[in-house]
Amino acid sequence: MTGPETGDEQSLRARVLALAALLLGNVALACGPWLVRLADTGPVSAGFWRVALALPFLFLLAAFSGEQLGGIPRKAILLVLAGGAFFGLDIASWHVGIGDTRLANAVLFGNAGSVILMVWGFVVLRRLPIGREWQAIIAAFAGSAVLLGRSLELSTANFVGDLFCLLAGLLYAGYLLLLQDARKSFGSWSVLALSSSASVAVLFMVAQLSGEPFWPTDWTPVLVLAFSSQLLGQGLLVYSLKAFSPLVIGIALLTQPAVAALIGWLAFDEVLVPLDLLGIVLVGSALVLARVAGPRKPPRPRVNPV
């Protein structure tokens, strides 16, 4: 019969649980592109169902956590809704890109917001990069050039898919910038709930304008997508991110392209040659460096919930 846990044992247990949540959250998010391809709707419509099906649960989680949804300054609410519109466009662009490029590329470029925010910080601070900041930028550009070049070798469609995923990374950076001040008035779940409300409206309009198939005939992929990407993935990250430094978070982020590459190989015969792996390593290194070396005024980016 064991006695009660000591403070050190409880602290270790909490760290282990947080690490497990961080890794599982990234794995859940990495499965998103696979589920988008499995959905029998159009890609933007899959994004709509991903957010719409999870939306009621986000409001419930906000209420359960005691986070306020009323009595908040109008400016903060407008910023959150504007951020949600950016997030909706981010999802739309990313999901379109997923259909054309390799899954590993889609995940890497979709997470490019980390590097984009770092570069934006140099503009805000009106200074040039130094030290590891240069390393992050050079690695990002070199790795992106390798991966884009490889996609162009495969087909112009793959190249265009990469560009859509890069656009998604840019839009996600805009989402984070818009929400940096609003986060002071909201909790994590209330931000997700209110911003997702705007995202749903944007995704619905884009899906209708595109004329793509909207209603699923097989609900399984979109239901799993909503649960894994919007609830499980983000929920585990919300639980774990506060427990770790940006470096640990950045390294854990690299599980996403690794899992996506494995799924792409097993499910879609997406074989990666050594040059692809070099590009992945360079871009992945840039994402890690961007979290630990960038200017501090812009918000520290979280993992891409796409």
Beta strands, then each sheet from edge to edge (+ up, - down):
end
